[in-house]
Amino acid sequence: MRLVVFSGAGEKAFVSGADISQFEDMRAAREAVSRYETMAEQTLTGIYDFPKPTLACIRGYCIGGGVNVAISCDIRIGLHGFGVLRFPLRGWAWATAIRR
């Protein structure tokens, strides 16, 4: 393996973020919030620290948790029909796809 590519299943979104229908169950109690945040942080850190290069192949919306996945990757690319906005963010680059 030389590269890991993260992409959406279609053209509508890269990663739309958390399923808001689960917020009540996963974020209602303090313990649940802590558990959710630990899981998310471990996942994003795992992407960031992965020993091989990681690529966010952004096609469509990149919002919420999708932005976190994208900034955890080493490289972010917006595909055909989309522009990419980048802003430096403490040594990271924040990216989101927009329709042209």
N, C-alpha and C positions, 0 to 999 in steps of 0.2 A: 504494500500500500504506500502510495507516494503523497496522496492528498485526500482530504475528506471534504465532500461538498454537501452543504445544507441547502435544500431548495424546497419550495412548496409543491404540492401535488398537481397544481394547475396554474392558471395564469391570474387568478383572482387575488391571491395573497401569498406572500413569502411565509410568514408566521403571523397569525392574527393575535396571538397572545392567549391568556388564560380563558377558560370557558366560564363566562360570568354566571352561568346558571349554577355553578358549583361554589360560588363565593360564600353563600350562606353556610354551607357545610364545612368548607375548607378554611374560612376566615372569620367565623363567628366568635369563637372563643380564643382567648389569648394563647392557649397551648396550640390550637390549630393554626393560628397565624405564625407562631414560632416554627412549627413543623413545616409549614408551606415555605416560609422564607429560607429555612435551612436547606430544604430540598432544591429550591430554585438556585440558591447560591452555589451549592455543590455541583449542580448540573452546569451552570455557566462557568464556574471555575474549571471544571473538567474539560470544557471546550477550549477555554483560554489557555490552559496548561497542556493541552494535548501535544504529544511529541512530534506529530506530523503537521504540516500546514493545513489550515482550515479555511474554507471559502464559503461565504454567504452569497448564493446565487439568487439575487432579489428580483422577483417578477411579481408585480402587484403590490398590495398593501403590505407595509412593514410597520406595525404599530404594537404598542404594549410590550409584551414579552418578546415579540419578534425583534424589536430594536435591541433588547438585551442579548438575544442570540446573535444578531448581526455584529454588534460591537465586541462580542466575545471571540469572533472569528478573526483570523489574521488578515483576510482579504474580503472586501465587499464589492460585488459587481451588480449593477443594474442592467437588466437584459433589454432587448429590443422593445422599443415603444415606451420605455420608461427613462426618466432622468434620475440622477442620483445627487442628493444634497449631502454634503459632508461638512461637519463642524468639528474642530478639534475639541476634545473633552478629556482633559487631564491625561494626555498621552494616548488616548484612544481616539478613534474616529467614529462618529455617530452617522449612520446612513439611513436613509429612507427612500423608497421608490415613489416617484410621482409620475402621473400620466402626462405625456407631452401633447 
